[in-house]
Amino acid sequence: MTQTQIPKPGTAAAVRPARRPIRLTSRRGFVIFGGALLPLAILLVWQLSITLGVVSVSQLPSPAMVFLAAIDLYERGQLTLYVAISTQRVLIGFAIGASLGVAAGALVGLSRGANVLLSPTLGAIRAVPSLAWVPLLLLWLGFGEQSKITLVAIGAFFPVYTTVSLALRHVDQHLVEAGRAFGLGGIRLFTAVQLPAVIPSVISGLRLALAQAWLFLVAAELLGASMGLGFLLSESGGNGRIDRIILAIVLLAVIGKITDAVVGIFEKWANKKWA
């Protein structure tokens, strides 16, 4: 039988404290529970304000009434359709706008000539409100999907373009010179050195672009749609259905948070792979 060797005092093995296992489940549970506290508090205050008569039901329907409105639309087959249509428009427009934003941001951020030529004009276009584009796109593209997806793409383009172009201007030049010393140039230098250096900024731009895409979607569907959550808001406002208006707002908030969480998962993967 061999005796267990006891480390001598002063050695690294004796000084080093034992590592405690990291409990990921408890951390995730804490994050989920902590994030649910405020929505539950809002729901409780909402219900109490109606129960105590602080707010009239005609002005603010109860949570149960909003839930019943969701069940009614679901049974009619409209709720799932509206959610799917709006989500599809956002995803397609976001993909187009974000891709163009990365390309334009890379061009402006890496080329001084492109910066001088394009930055003033794109900066002016960025200041145009979303609703200002709606009548023009309706006249150009009609009431079909093209006008709505184009508006969403415009909304997603500028956050990505701005963050990418600004981040590329501040890339450490020592990294660029090291890449060139290894024979990299052009597209290879951009994909291997410059883009990984700005991955956190790119992801931040994508998250902002996704939120902006949802804002532009609602603007498009409020004025020129026959389906979607924006259309549900507009139609319910005309019919005085406040329960459906609140339902549409809640759905936009929940779906927007879900899509943002998906981008957050991509952010962790991208940082681990490139940054």
Secondary structure, DSSP 4 states (H G I P E B T S, - for coil): -PPPPPPPTTSHHHHSPPPPPP-HHHHHHHHHHHHHHHHHHHHHHHHHHHHTTSS-TTTS--HHHHHHHHHHHHHHTHHHHHHHHHHHHHHHHHHHHHHHHHHHHHHHHH-HHHHHHHHHHHHHHHTS-HHHHHHHHHHHHTTSHHHHHHHHHHHHHHHHHHHHHHHHHTS-HHHHHHHHHTT--THHHIIIIIHHHTHHHHHHHHHHHHHHHHHHHHHHHHHH-SSSHHHHHHHHHHHT-HHHHHHHHHHHHHHHHHHHHHHHHHHHHHHHHT-
